[in-house]
Amino acid sequence: MQWGQVMLLFAEAINSLAQARKSSWPPIDDLVVWSMAGNVGVVQGRYFANTLARAIANAYGARAREIASGFFQQEGKAGLRQSRFRQMASAEIAVTGLGAVPPDSKAEWIEQAVIVDGAEKIVESIVHEAVSAHAVGEIGALFFDRDGRPVGTKLKPTALSHQDLTSMAQNGRVVLIAGGDARKYPSIKGALLGGFVSTLVTEPETARALL
């Protein structure tokens, strides 16, 4: 489970459906919902992957597994423990949104959260670095250009890498929910061309724009 506004809408829809079908929707005991991103701030935490993973797990009577760390790896420090990382990377399905990276706008993660301890400048620096390398989109802070080529930055996300995401997508395990915003058309197309996505869930207008 990734994070963002689209993922919040997805989690709310799942919970509404769960409430409507409470009498006939039995718990799924062996289901585990993984957060696939750390936190980037302390305000508007409803957008965060940990929060959304808990919400969806509760709807299904399942367990949530959260990432107790920041969004980006700190220099000189390791990311997730290998055991936890292997469990996350072996998830049966990854559901994610996508962010556009226009040069004249802040990234969605900055708009949606007040970043801790002045880290907003660090995040803005990362976005500027990505834009300078012609990035048009990101999935979990994994940047890519309009042709789907990975765009690296100095700081890496705590969780998955570009290679991890493409490996999961090749096995049919990455579902992208995106649409309703013309600014994201290049980003969606780049994600598809880069092989970061197995299945796209969108609406007719976006689908026509991509054809």
URWOHU-V818358 format. One record per residue. N is the residue number from 1. RES is the residue in one small letter. D_CENTER is the distance of its C-alpha to the mean C-alpha in Angstrom with 1 decimal. Layout:
# URWOHU-V818358
N;RES;D_CENTER, N;RES;D_CENTER
This chain:
# URWOHU-V818358
1;m;6.7, 2;q;3.2, 3;w;4.7, 4;g;6.8, 5;q;10.1, 6;v;9.5, 7;m;7.9, 8;l;11.0, 9;l;13.3, 10;f;12.3, 11;a;13.1, 12;e;16.2, 13;a;17.3, 14;i;17.1, 15;n;19.1, 16;s;21.6, 17;l;22.2, 18;a;22.8, 19;q;25.3, 20;a;27.1, 21;r;27.5, 22;k;28.1, 23;s;31.5, 24;s;30.4, 25;w;26.9, 26;p;27.7, 27;p;25.4, 28;i;23.6, 29;d;24.8, 30;d;23.2, 31;l;19.6, 32;v;17.1, 33;v;13.7, 34;w;11.6, 35;s;9.2, 36;m;6.9, 37;a;6.9, 38;g;10.2, 39;n;11.5, 40;v;12.4, 41;g;15.3, 42;v;17.7, 43;v;18.0, 44;q;16.1, 45;g;14.4, 46;r;13.8, 47;y;10.4, 48;f;9.4, 49;a;7.6, 50;n;11.2, 51;t;12.8, 52;l;11.0, 53;a;11.5, 54;r;15.1, 55;a;15.6, 56;i;14.8, 57;a;16.8, 58;n;19.6, 59;a;19.8, 60;y;20.5, 61;g;22.6, 62;a;20.3, 63;r;19.2, 64;a;16.1, 65;r;15.2, 66;e;13.7, 67;i;13.1, 68;a;16.1, 69;s;15.5, 70;g;14.1, 71;f;10.9, 72;f;13.1, 73;q;16.0, 74;q;19.3, 75;e;21.9, 76;g;24.2, 77;k;22.1, 78;a;20.4, 79;g;16.9, 80;l;16.5, 81;r;19.8, 82;q;20.3, 83;s;20.9, 84;r;17.7, 85;f;15.7, 86;r;17.8, 87;q;17.1, 88;m;13.3, 89;a;13.7, 90;s;16.2, 91;a;14.3, 92;e;15.8, 93;i;12.7, 94;a;8.9, 95;v;7.6, 96;t;4.5, 97;g;5.3, 98;l;6.5, 99;g;8.5, 100;a;12.2, 101;v;14.0, 102;p;17.6, 103;p;20.2, 104;d;21.7, 105;s;18.9, 106;k;16.7, 107;a;13.0, 108;e;11.4, 109;w;10.5, 110;i;14.3, 111;e;15.4, 112;q;13.7, 113;a;14.9, 114;v;18.1, 115;i;17.4, 116;v;19.6, 117;d;22.8, 118;g;22.7, 119;a;19.5, 120;e;18.7, 121;k;21.0, 122;i;19.2, 123;v;15.9, 124;e;17.9, 125;s;19.7, 126;i;16.6, 127;v;15.7, 128;h;19.4, 129;e;19.6, 130;a;16.9, 131;v;18.6, 132;s;21.9, 133;a;20.8, 134;h;20.1, 135;a;16.3, 136;v;15.3, 137;g;11.5, 138;e;8.4, 139;i;5.1, 140;g;4.0, 141;a;7.7, 142;l;9.0, 143;f;11.5, 144;f;13.7, 145;d;16.8, 146;r;18.2, 147;d;19.6, 148;g;16.4, 149;r;17.8, 150;p;15.6, 151;v;16.2, 152;g;16.6, 153;t;16.9, 154;k;19.1, 155;l;16.6, 156;k;14.0, 157;p;10.8, 158;t;12.1, 159;a;10.3, 160;l;10.0, 161;s;11.9, 162;h;12.3, 163;q;15.0, 164;d;13.2, 165;l;10.7, 166;t;13.8, 167;s;15.8, 168;m;13.7, 169;a;13.7, 170;q;17.5, 171;n;18.0, 172;g;16.6, 173;r;13.7, 174;v;10.6, 175;v;10.5, 176;l;9.0, 177;i;10.0, 178;a;11.1, 179;g;14.6, 180;g;17.3, 181;d;17.0, 182;a;19.1, 183;r;17.5, 184;k;14.5, 185;y;16.9, 186;p;17.1, 187;s;13.4, 188;i;13.2, 189;k;16.4, 190;g;15.3, 191;a;12.4, 192;l;15.0, 193;l;17.7, 194;g;15.8, 195;g;15.4, 196;f;11.6, 197;v;11.8, 198;s;14.4, 199;t;14.5, 200;l;13.8, 201;v;14.4, 202;t;15.9, 203;e;19.2, 204;p;22.5, 205;e;22.6, 206;t;19.4, 207;a;20.6, 208;r;23.9, 209;a;22.6, 210;l;20.9, 211;l;24.1
